[in-house]
Amino acid sequence: MRIHLIAIGGSAMHNLAIALHSNHHTVTGSDDEVYNPAKERLAKHGLLPAKMGWDENRIQTDIDIVILGMHARIDNPELKKAKKLGLKIMSYPEYLYAHSKDKKRVVVAGSHGKTTTTSMIMHVLKYLKVDYDYMVGAQLEGFDTMVRLSDAPLMVIEGDEYLSSPIDRRPKFLHYKPDLAIITGVAWDHINVFPTFKNYVEQFDLFIKTMKKGGRLFYYKHDKVLKKLVKNYKGKAELSDYEVFDFEIASGKTSLMDDDGKKHQLSIFGKHNLENLKAAYLVCKELDIEDKDFFKAIKTFKGAAKRLQLLCKKNDCSAYLDFAHAPSKVAATVAALKSKQAKQKLVACLELHTFSSLNRKFLKEYSGSMAKADKAIVYFSEHTLKMKKLPLLSTDEVKAAFKHPNIEVFTDNQKLLKALERFKWKDKQLLMMSSGTFNGLDLKKEAKRLLSK
């Protein structure tokens, strides 16, 4: 087939393009800008558009499917031409469902932890040489792409609640109709499209209602929102709660205890990660994975990229990077790192980078999210505010929102680095949290430099 991707440079979109190309489809694409790593990866496969920008002449009648990414606008000239020609237009979640409609589908949803939980399931299946397709929201060690499409009988999908495309305003996860599903928790995010918490919660209610008859959903037991949604469920799927494995932390190492009391030392850490692991375990059990095989495989799981990723370690100091940006993610990540080395001081740095995090109405949601950090630092770029067409924020109102007794706020990344240079890093941990790059900083390089002082 000939398939054209509008907004090919997106994280999921460029991986989908590579997967389609690997399956011998003729793939073309367009975007107004493509950044690394997508740029290099598309170029490697001969898929990088020769010219940036939109051009309606790319859209011809011999195209079988146009896949529309969320980055494109509704007045995109290529989209308008595709509509005019009557071409088949799909969002990428629509395409993934069409590909997997005859497979068993596992979908992992939730406001936080879905990438990690999906990654855990994928890691175990790969370790045990199970044949399956997948779509996940981060690059994983041992996987060439974030998307695989084949004739495997199983597909594992990270179920994002964000919108599908400019012309399909449904959350992505409403397309997937899972046989097995997980919801890790519900905490308000994406204020730009879900302006109230009630509106946001409704999307998860709709997701639960897409469960197939005879399907099974695992939901986190201690999430008050999920408990209410489950209580009101009238469908025919089976809904089961879960909670964290028993675990212990000794000398900075985390071990879980299985139902037989046997101890399994892990490479990952943090209570929220062990909650994710329990959900992954329950799904794998439904996929006929034996306990002994699951625990053997999960010992070797090191986590997804930018999910409590170790940047560097120097003697008694360590620096980590995490994708955390929403309040619930920030709180869980800070708590996880503090619990790992409770005696060490934790310096936690957060970049406000998303639309929600930079929205004045949403800022109060961050209250107490960095409470377990000994020192809190928040950074935001005034340029990013302008790009997102949001009103300017003052450093004082950001400080007030977080309610941390030892907090500094910066709008200049060089001043942020100067502040970090003032610390004596003996017996300290550094945590950098962002869905961005702190306005172009090489975080691994800077972490090594700081900890070497």
N, C-alpha and C positions, 0 to 999 in steps of 0.2 A: 504494500500500500504506500501511497505518498501522503505524508503527514507533515503539516506545517504548525510550528509552535509560535504563537504570538507572546512575547515576553519570555523568551527562551533562557534568559540569564538568571532566573530565579533559582533558589536552592533546590526545590523539588523539580522544577521544570527542566533544568539542564541535566539533571540525573535521569529524568524520564526520557529526554531526547537521546541520551547515550544508550539507555536500555533499548529503546525502539530501533536505534541504528544497529545495535548488536544483534537484533532479531531480523536484520536484513530488510527493514523498511527503508524507503527513501525519505530522509528527514531533512527539512529546512527549518529555519527559524529567523526571528527578528527581535530586536530590542533597541531601546534608545541609548542604553549603556549596559555594559557587562563587566563586572568586577571579578577579580580573583577570589576564590579558586575556580569559579565557573569559567572564566575567560580562558585560562590555560587548559582546563579539562575539555572544553568544547573544541578548542584549537587542535588538541591532540587527536581528536576523532574526526577532524575535518568538518565540524558543525558550527564553528564560529561564523556569524554573519560577516560577509566581506565588507559591509558598510553598516554603520550604526544608524538607527532611525527607522521610521516606518515608511513603507513604500507599497502602495496598493497594487503596483505591477507584479509584486511577488505572488499575489493571489490570482490563480488561474483555475479554469474549470477541471483540470486534471488532478486537483487535490482531493483526496478521499476524505480526510478529516482535518479540521483546524482545531487545535487544542489551545484554549485561551487561558493565559495566566492572569493572576490577580493584579499584577503590576500595570497591566494595560488599562487605559481609560475607556469608558463606554463610547466615546467618539473616535476611537482609534480608526484611522483610514483603512487599515487591513481588515479589521473586524467589519467595518461598514461594507467593504467590497465583498467579503465572504457572505454576508447576509444577502446582498444584492444578487449574488450568483446562486443563492440557495444551497450553499455548501453545508455539510454537517459540521456543527460547531459544538465542542464539548469542553467542559472544565477538566482539569486533570483528575479530580476525584471521580467524575462521571466515567472517564476513560478507564480508571483503575477498576471500577465496579464492572464495567462491560467486559473487561479482560477476565475478571475473577468470578463472574456470576455462577459458574458451574463448579467452583472450588469451595472448600471449607475456608471461611474467613474468620480470622482473629483480629479484633480491633481494640486498640488501647487508647482510651480517652481520659481526659482529666485536665484541670487547670495547671497542674504541675506533675512532673515525674513521668509523663507519657513516653518521652524519648528514651529515658533510661530503662523503663519497664519493657518497652518494645525491644530495645537492644539486648536485654537479658534473655528474652524468649528467643530472639534470633541467634544469639551466641550459643545457647544450649542446643538448639536444633542443628546449627552448623557443626558444632563439636561432635554431635552424635550422627552426623552425616544424613540427616533427614532432608529430603528434597522439598523446597518450598520457595515461593515468591515473596517479595516484601517491598514495603515503602516505609522509610524511617526518616526522621527529621534531622539527622546528624551523620557525619562521616564516622564509620566505625572501623576499628582496627581489624584487618583481615577481610574487609569487604571493599571491592573496587568502586562500587556505586551505592547510592542510597535507594536505588530502585532495581528490582529484578523482575522480569516478566518471562515466563516460560510455560511449559505444559505441566508443571508440578501441580499436585492435587490440593495444595494448601497455600494460603496467602496470609501474611502477617502485616498489618497496616497500623501505622500511627495515626490515630483519628483526631485531627485538628478541628477545633470549633470555630476557626476563623472562616470568612466567607469563601465560597468556591471560585467565583470569577465576577467581573464587573456586571455580567448579565445574569448571573445566578447567585442570588443573595443568601442562599442557604449555607449553613455551616458545612464544611467538607464532610464531617463524619455522618451526616444524614444520608449520604449516598451509599454507604457501605453495607448495610443490612447484615450485621455479623451473626455468625453461629456461636462464637465465643467472644466475650467482651470484658473489658475492665474499665472501671472509672476510679481513678486514684483520689479524686477529691474535687470540690468545686469552690473556687475563690475568684472573685470578680476580676476580669481582665477585658481588654479590647473595648474600652469605653467609647471609642470612636464609632463602633457599630452596635454595641449593646449599651445604650446610655444609662440604663438602670440595672441594679443587681438582679431585680426580678426578671427583667428581659433576658439577662445572661443565663440565669438558672433555667428558664424555659427551654433553652436549647438542649440542655442535658435531659430534661424531661422528654423532649421530642426524640432524642437519641435512644433513650431506654425503650420508647415505643416502637423503634425500628427493629428491635430484636425479633428474630425469627421464632416461630412456634417450635418448641423443643430446644431452643438455644439456651445459653447460660451466661449470666452476667455476674461478675465478681465486683463488689464495691467496698470501699474502705469503711469499716465498721464505725469509726468514731467521727465521721463527717456528718454534722447535723443536717446539712442541706440534703445530702444523699439519703439519709434516713427518712426524711419527709417525702422525697420523691418516690422511694421504694414503697413506703406505706400506702401511697395513693395509686400504685401501679395495678392495672386491671388486665394486663396482657397474659400471654401463655408461655412466656419464657421463665426459666428458673433463675431467681435472684438470690445470691449468697454473699454474706459479708466476709471480710477478712481483716486481720490485724497483724501486727508485726510479729516475726519470729522472736522467741526469747534469744537474747544475745548478751555478750559481755565484751568489754574493751579492756585490754591489758597491754601495757607497754606500747600504746598507740596502734595495736592490732585489734581488729574486730572479728569475733567468731559468733556464729549462730548455733543454736541448739535445735536439732530436729525433734520430731515427736517422740523418738526413742531415747532422747537425752544425749545423743551423740553430738560432739562438737565439730564444727567445720569452719576453719579459718578462711577469711575472705580477703580479697585485694581491695574491695570497696569499704566504705565506712559511712556512718550517719544513720540515725533512726529512720529517716525518710527513705533512704536507699534500701533498708531492710524491709520496710513496708512494701516498697516496689518489688522487692525480691519475692516476698510472700505471694503477691498477685501473680508474678511470672511463674512461680512454682505451681500454683493452682491451675493455671492454664495449661502448662506442660503436662500436668497430671491428666487433664482432660484429653490431651493429645497422646495418651498412653506412654508417656515417658516415665520410667521407673525412678523411684526416689534415689537409689544409689547412683544412677546415671546422671540425674539432675545435679546432685550435690558435687559429684566429681567434675562436671562441666562448669558449674558456676564458680568454683574455686579459681578458675583461670580468667574470669571476667574482670576487666580492668576499668570498665566504664566507657561512655561515649565521649567524643571530643567536646571539650568545653563544659563538661559536667564534672565538677570537682577534679579537674585535670591538673596534675602536678606539673608546674612550670619548671621548677628547679629546687634543689635542696643543697644547702651549704651548712655543714656541721649540724648545729642545733636549730637552724632556721629553715623554713620551707615556704614556698609561694604557690598558690593555687589560682586557677582560672575557672570561673563558672558562668554559664549562660543566664544565671538568675537575673530577672528584671522585675517580675511581678512581686508584690509584697509577700505572698505566701512562699514563693520560691526563695526570696531573699532570707526570710526568717528561717526556713528549713536548712538552707546552705550554711548560714552563719552558725546555727546550732550544731550542725554536723561537724564542722571543723573545730569548734570549741570543745565538743565532747571528745574528739580524737586526742587532743593534747590539752587537757583541762588546765594544766599548770602553766602553760605558755600564754603570753599576752597575744591577743588576736587583733590585728589591724585590718579592718574590712573596708574596702573601697567599692562604691557602687556608682555606675554611670546611669543616669536617667536618659534613656535613648529612645524608647518607644513613645507612641502617641499618648497612650494611657499614662505612663510614668511622668510625662511632661505636662499633663493636663492639671490645671489648678484645682479643679473639682475632685480629682482622683488622688491628689497628693496625701490627703489625710489618711488614706488606706495604708500608708507606710508607717504609721505611728507604732513604735515598738518593734518594728521588723528587724532592727539591728541591735536590739537590746543586749544580746549576749556577746557582742564585740566590745573589747576594751577601748578601742578607738574606732570611731566611725568617720568615714570620709565620703562625701557625695560630690560627684562631678556632673555638670551638664553643660552643653554647648549652646550658646545663644544662636549660633548659625543653624543648628538643628531645629531649634524652636521656629526660626524664620522659615526653614524649608517645610516644616509641617504646618505652617501658617497658624501657629499658636501664639498667644500673648506672651511677652517676656515675663520671666519669673525673677524674683529677687532672691538672693542667697539667704536672707533672713526668713522669708516664708518657707523655704525648703528646710532650713534648720528647725523651725517651729513645727513643721509637719512630722518630722522623724521622732521628735521628743527623746533624743539621746543626750545624756549629760556631758558627753565628750565628743562633740561632732564639729567638723569643719566642712565647708562647702566651697567648691571652686568652679569657675567657668573657664579657666585657662589650664590646659593640661600640663604646661611647663611649670606652673606654680604648684600644681598637684605633685609633680615629681620632686620639686624642691622641698615640699613638706615631708615627703616620704624619706628623702635623703637625711633629714634631721634626726630620724630615729636611730637608736642603737639597736641593731637587729638580733642581738643575743637573746635566745629563748623567746623568740617571737614568731608568729605566723602572719603571712601576708595573703589576703584574699582579694582578688579582683573580680568583680561581678559586672557583666554587661552583655547585651545582645549586639553591641557594637565593638569599637576598638579604642575607646577613650580618645576619639578624634585622631585616629591614625597612629597610635603608639604601637611599637613592637613590644608587646607585653612580656614575652619570654626574654627578650634581650634586656629590657629594663629591670625585670625581676632579678636576673642574674647579676646585673650591675649593682643593684641596691643591696642584695644580700651578701655581696663580696666586700662591702665596706667595713 
